[in-house]
Amino acid sequence: MALLVVLLVLLCAESGISQEKDNDNETNALIGEFCGRNGVTSLLNFNKNRNITLNDLRMQLSSKRVLAARAQVVGPGDSVYAVTQCRNYLTVDQCVACFDAGVSKVFNCSAANAYISFDNCFLRYEGFIEFYNDPYFMMDGSGTQFLKCGNQSASQPTPFNQVVRDLLSNIRDATPKTSNFYVASTRQIISENTKVYATAQCVENITQATCQTCMNSVYDKLNSCPPSNQGRFSDVACFARYSDTPFFNDNQTTNIITTRGHSGKPVAIVVAAIGGGVLCLLILVLWLLYRRRLRNKSKKNEQGYINLRLMPMADGAVHYDYKNLKLATNNFSQENILGRGGFGEVFKAILDDKKVVAVKKLQVQHDGATEEFEKEVKLISNIRHRNLLRLLGWSSEGSHLLLVLEYMPNGSLDRFLWGPQRGTLNWNQRYEIIFGIARGLAHLHDEYHIKIVHRDIKSSNILLGDDFRPKIADFGLARFQPEGQSHVSTAFAGTLGYTAPEYALHGFLSDKVDTYSFGIVVLEIICGRRSTEVRPSTSDICCLLEDAWEMYENTKHVNVIDETLKLTEYEREHAMNIIVIALLCTQSPASDRPTMSEVVSMLQEGRSMAERQLTRPTILKNANRRIHIEVMQNQKRKMQLN
C-alpha cells in the first residue's frame, strides 16, 4: 500500500516546466486606486518631497534592475515614504512601465497617502514609515481592497469553477510558505482542453502570518468570481489573479507541491488509504480534544487571570516569557522606571535582539487590574495607527500581567509643558502634536470599525517619539460606544480636570467626552499650564479652562499663550485660532461640540470659525450664556503652518 500511495502522489504532482507560449503580461489593467484623507501641511513642500521620492523609486528599478524598491524623503513637515513592487514574471522594463502608469495616477491625489494597484504592480506612499513592514498600519481604515471579476463566463462552468477553486486553495496555502511570498501556477481543464493561470504575491518584508491572513482574503474574495473567466483581488498586503488567458510563461511557474506541506490532493489520497474505520476513530478523538479545549478557553485559570494565549491577537503581537522580561528590565529596577499610573508601572526594557521596548507591569492587587489588562490587550492589539501606541506583545503568567509596548524615547507630553523640559517645544512642534492627537482620536471614533471612547485623554497619556510624533497611550479605561446610541450610561472613570461635565456629573459617556478632554489638552499645550492650575492674578477663576474662556470673551485670549513661546505674528494668530477650536471642543451640551473628524478638518484646512457659536461648559459660571464668534478676516487665512 505504501508503494501505491507514493505512485499516486507522484501522479498528482504538477510538472514544473512546460513549453513556453505567448502571454498577455504586456497588458496592465488598473484594479483600484485610493487617495487618502490624510492632509498635508504644505502642498508645495509635499509635492516636492513626493517627486523626489518617486524619482528615487524609478532610479532604483531601472539602474539596479530590480522589481521592488523603497524610497523616502524625511524632513520637517511633509515626509514621504513610498514603496513599489512588481510581479515576478515581469521584465524590469515592464516593471518600470507599470510604475510610470502608477505615477501618472498618484499625481491626481493631493493627500499625504495614496495606493494604486495594477495587474503588474502596485505603488503606495504614506506620511509614516511603519507601513513598510506592516501594510495594515494605516490611517484611513478600510478602502484599499479591490476585487474585479471578468465580464465573460467559462464555456463549461462546473469543471471551470472546480479547477479555479482548487487552484486558489493551493496558492492560498503555498504563497506564505515560499521564500519570496510569490507563487505562479497553472491547472489543466481536461474537458475544455485549456488551462487556468493564477499568481499570488504578498508584499515584501511582512510576516508569514500577515501574508497568510491576506491570502485567506484572496481565497474568500476571488471565489466569488467563477464562472467568470478571470478575476483579480488586491489588498495593501497582497495580490492575486486568475485567468483562462496566459499572462505569464509556462516556464515561470512555481512548484508548489514542495511548499504547501500537508495540503492539497496528495494528502487526500493518503487519508483515503488509511481506511474508513481508522479515519472515523481519528475524527472522534480529535473531536473530543477539540471540545475539551473549547471548555478550557471559556474559563479563567485557577488564579483568576485571563489566558491571553487563546485570545485573538493582531499580526506581530507575541507572547513573551515572564522571566525574559524580568531580565530585560533588570528585575524591574527603579532606574528603569519610565512612569507610574493608576494600575501599575512602566519600565524600559532591552530585549535579546537589542530592541528597546516599554513594559507595563500591572498591579494585580487592584480590583480592576485583570479586567483592565484583558481590555487593553484586546483593544490595542487590533488597532494600528501612527498616533496610537502600538502593542508589541504581552505576558500573562500566574499573577504577573505585563504589556510590551512601543518605547517612546521622549516620554510623556506633560514633561515638556510643565516638567523638566518645559519651554523646549516650539510652536510648530506643539501644533503637530495637537494635530496628531486629533487624528488618533478621529481614528478611534470614526475610522475604526467600531467606535471607541478612550475616557482618559490627558497630557500624561500622550507619549512622544524621537520626532515628537504624539501617540495616545493607556487604553485601560476605553469603552465601546454601540452604533446608533448617542451615549452609554456608566460609572465615572477618568481624571478630574479633563473630564466632560455630563460624564462627571451624570455618567453620560460618548465620544464627545474625548472631544472635551482633547480641548483641555490643547489648552495645556498652548498655555503651558496644568488644567487645574490657577494664575495668582486671577484667584477667583477656578482653572485653566475658565481662564481661557474669560480671556476669549474679552478678546484677550492671546494672554493665555505660554510665555516661553517666542511667536511670530503669524504664529500668534495661528495659536489664537486653535484656542478657539479648543473652546469649541469644551462646550455644553455635548451635542454642540464638533466630532474629532471635524476638528481634524478645522486644523488641517483652516476652516473659518466665523459663523459658529460657542456655549460655555455647564460647570463654569454663566453656563447658559451664548457667545457669538465675530467675523474676523485675519482668522480666515492660514490656519495651518506652511
Secondary structure, DSSP 8 states (H G I E B T S, - for coil): -HHHHHHHHHHHS--S--------TT---EEEEEE-----S-HHHHHHHHHHHHHHHHHHHHHHT-SEEEEEE--SS--EEEEEEE-TTS-HHHHHHHHHHHHHHHTT--SS-EEEEESSEEEEEESSSGGGT-TT--SS-S---EEEE-SSB-SSHHHHHHHHHHHHHHHHHHGGGSTTSEEEEEEEEGGGTEEEEEEEEE-TT--HHHHHHHHHHHHHHHTTSTTBSEEEEE-SSEEEEEESS--S-GGG---GGGTS-S-SHHHHHHHHHH-HHHHHHHHHHHHHHHHHHHHHHTS--TTS---GGGS---TT-EE--HHHHHHHTTTT-GGGEEEE-SSEEEEEEE-TTS-EEEEEEE-TTSTTHHHHHHHHHHHHTS---TTB--EEEEEEETTEEEEEEE--TT-BTHHHHTSTTTT---HHHHHHHHHHHHHHHHIIIIISSSEEE-S---GGGEEE-TT--EEE---TT-EEE-TT-S-EE----S-TTTS-HHHHHH-EE-HHHHHHHHHHHHHHHHH-S-TT---GGGTTS-SHHHHHHHHHHTT-GGGGS-TT----HHHHHHHHHHHHHHHHHT-SSGGGS--HHHHHHHHHH----TT-EEE--TTSSSTT-EEE----GGGTS--S--
